Amino acid sequence: MSDKTNDRRVRKTQKAIFDALAELLTKKELEKITVKEVIEKADVSRVTFYNHYLDIFDLHEKYEESIMLEIASLVLELDTVSYKDFFTRLISYVNENRSSFIMIFNPSSTNKMRSQLEKMIEGLLMQLYLEVNEGVKQNEVIEYMNYYRAQGMISVIQKWVRDGFKTPVEDLIRMMTILDGQTEACFEKWINEKQ
């Protein structure tokens, strides 16, 4: 059997386990979730679970890491693709991982992951802005711009998730593309006027 087949099988198993955890986290606190509940929901064996994770807390940590890495790689593409392509990839990722984002934006969650997501996107947007605009130094206006953009992205996605994904994907992509592009253009104009 090839490594590709094994990799695909491992990814499929991990996704099933992650999805099971995400679904359970919308209903109860992490400390109250058992390995038995996860493996039953994911339809995997206990051995399979322990081949990948030490316990529920290790699973949760790796789950958060995987989401953050995926989103970080999407945000880092922002300087190489159009806004439309970026938001197409981002919204498609959210759509394909609905249970994860239902968990992240669950009103009864601790908001820890949402907060990490906000900080990561804000930091990556700042990094990209400074790389694309060589010679520009980080300042308060740029910090506010990136904060506003990150919060806007997160808030629109959160509304979409909490509304049960009612808005068609294409409409959401178009809306976010326009909103973010106009936001950046407004701040750019303001930055240029201040120099």
C-alpha positions as MATLAB code, in Angstrom:
seq = 'MSDKTNDRRVRKTQKAIFDALAELLTKKELEKITVKEVIEKADVSRVTFYNHYLDIFDLHEKYEESIMLEIASLVLELDTVSYKDFFTRLISYVNENRSSFIMIFNPSSTNKMRSQLEKMIEGLLMQLYLEVNEGVKQNEVIEYMNYYRAQGMISVIQKWVRDGFKTPVEDLIRMMTILDGQTEACFEKWINEKQ';
ca = [
       0.000    0.000    0.000;
       1.408    3.388   -0.922;
       2.202    6.173    1.534;
      -0.386    8.335   -0.232;
      -3.135    5.838    0.531;
      -1.982    5.630    4.149;
      -1.776    9.421    4.403;
      -5.282    9.759    2.969;
      -6.577    7.153    5.406;
      -4.855    8.855    8.361;
      -6.242   12.266    7.345;
      -9.727   10.791    6.980;
      -9.474    9.166   10.429;
      -8.152   12.369   12.024;
     -10.917   14.399   10.408;
     -13.554   11.980   11.727;
     -12.077   12.246   15.224;
     -11.774   16.051   15.012;
     -15.363   16.343   13.758;
     -16.583   14.108   16.569;
     -14.792   16.248   19.144;
     -16.102   19.462   17.578;
     -19.663   18.193   17.679;
     -19.329   17.077   21.278;
     -17.810   20.442   22.257;
     -20.963   22.204   21.076;
     -22.876   20.237   23.703;
     -20.522   19.916   26.679;
     -17.266   21.113   28.183;
     -13.990   19.457   27.188;
     -13.427   18.101   30.706;
     -16.700   16.167   30.501;
     -16.021   14.507   27.133;
     -14.763   10.931   27.200;
     -12.637    9.008   24.736;
     -15.507    6.533   24.473;
     -17.879    9.261   23.257;
     -15.363   10.475   20.668;
     -14.566    7.031   19.254;
     -18.238    6.076   19.059;
     -19.131    9.278   17.242;
     -16.081    9.036   14.936;
     -16.646    5.292   14.393;
     -13.033    4.394   15.128;
     -11.475    1.964   17.564;
      -9.912    2.872   20.885;
      -6.562    1.608   19.509;
      -6.859    3.965   16.543;
      -7.574    6.871   18.879;
      -4.565    6.112   21.072;
      -2.335    5.648   18.015;
      -2.850    9.366   17.360;
      -3.570   10.988   20.738;
      -2.586   10.592   24.379;
      -5.979   11.654   25.729;
      -8.858   14.084   25.146;
      -6.687   17.084   26.025;
      -3.976   16.056   23.571;
      -6.666   15.589   20.910;
      -8.071   19.050   21.631;
      -4.625   20.656   21.453;
      -3.800   18.959   18.138;
      -7.236   19.840   16.813;
      -6.723   23.525   17.595;
      -3.216   23.430   16.092;
      -4.501   21.911   12.846;
      -7.183   24.574   12.440;
      -4.734   27.378   13.183;
      -2.170   26.008   10.721;
      -4.768   25.659    7.972;
      -6.067   29.183    8.448;
      -2.556   30.617    8.764;
      -1.606   29.079    5.425;
      -4.757   30.569    3.864;
      -4.036   34.045    5.267;
      -0.416   33.880    4.105;
      -1.682   33.356    0.545;
      -3.364   36.768    0.648;
      -0.347   38.510   -0.888;
      -0.173   36.057   -3.809;
      -3.832   35.713   -4.779;
      -6.719   38.064   -5.441;
      -9.147   38.944   -2.681;
     -11.771   36.822   -4.387;
      -9.476   33.769   -4.509;
      -8.480   34.289   -0.885;
     -12.053   34.526    0.361;
     -13.076   31.627   -1.868;
     -10.443   29.460   -0.172;
     -11.244   30.747    3.318;
     -15.022   30.332    3.039;
     -14.621   26.964    1.337;
     -12.422   25.835    4.227;
     -15.015   26.974    6.775;
     -17.784   25.323    4.756;
     -15.867   22.017    4.555;
     -15.155   22.136    8.303;
     -18.553   23.284    9.533;
     -18.507   21.339   12.783;
     -15.182   22.933   13.743;
     -16.503   26.432   13.223;
     -19.819   25.687   14.916;
     -17.710   24.736   17.924;
     -15.442   27.809   17.666;
     -18.374   30.226   17.413;
     -20.697   28.449   19.820;
     -22.070   31.149   22.155;
     -21.435   28.908   25.159;
     -17.770   28.272   24.284;
     -14.896   29.856   26.184;
     -13.967   31.959   23.115;
     -10.347   30.907   23.630;
     -10.029   29.575   20.109;
     -11.874   32.544   18.608;
      -9.474   34.853   20.428;
      -6.450   32.898   19.164;
      -7.883   33.036   15.656;
      -8.350   36.817   15.884;
      -4.796   37.399   17.107;
      -3.296   35.095   14.507;
      -5.181   36.684   11.586;
      -4.402   40.187   12.837;
      -0.699   39.340   13.175;
      -0.522   37.691    9.778;
      -2.291   40.629    8.128;
       0.230   42.980    9.768;
       3.144   40.848    8.603;
       1.809   40.715    5.047;
       1.090   44.442    4.974;
       4.631   45.307    6.071;
       6.155   42.835    3.583;
       4.111   44.167    0.657;
       4.730   47.804    1.647;
       8.491   47.723    2.151;
       9.872   50.666    4.046;
       6.577   51.374    5.813;
       6.953   51.142    9.555;
       4.308   49.633   11.789;
       2.241   52.426   13.290;
      -1.035   52.943   15.115;
      -3.068   53.469   11.922;
      -1.788   50.240   10.365;
      -2.428   48.399   13.627;
      -6.030   49.635   13.662;
      -6.483   48.726    9.996;
      -5.323   45.161   10.558;
      -7.361   44.834   13.732;
     -10.454   46.077   11.895;
      -9.871   43.731    8.956;
      -9.273   40.697   11.192;
     -12.334   41.457   13.336;
     -14.441   42.026   10.227;
     -13.439   38.691    8.690;
     -14.041   36.796   11.923;
     -17.367   38.539   12.624;
     -18.812   37.881    9.175;
     -17.788   34.219    9.352;
     -19.208   33.976   12.874;
     -22.559   35.422   11.739;
     -22.665   33.005    8.815;
     -21.927   30.036   11.084;
     -24.408   31.089   13.771;
     -27.078   31.674   11.107;
     -26.693   28.049   10.074;
     -24.750   28.724    6.843;
     -27.930   30.159    5.244;
     -26.192   32.660    2.974;
     -24.948   30.943   -0.198;
     -21.163   30.514   -0.301;
     -20.844   32.596   -3.498;
     -22.746   35.527   -1.947;
     -20.609   35.439    1.189;
     -17.385   35.355   -0.854;
     -18.515   38.334   -2.919;
     -19.584   40.273    0.186;
     -16.318   39.661    2.038;
     -14.215   40.416   -1.041;
     -15.899   43.784   -1.480;
     -15.905   44.693    2.230;
     -12.261   43.813    2.820;
     -11.047   45.393   -0.421;
     -12.857   48.643    0.353;
     -11.601   48.629    3.941;
      -8.006   48.284    2.820;
      -8.480   50.961    0.138;
      -9.925   53.419    2.709;
      -7.082   52.865    5.134;
      -4.495   53.106    2.333;
      -5.940   56.469    1.313;
      -5.806   57.673    4.899;
      -2.225   56.403    5.378;
      -1.102   58.145    2.183;
      -2.759   61.412    3.230;
      -0.958   61.332    6.598;
       2.494   60.957    4.981;
];
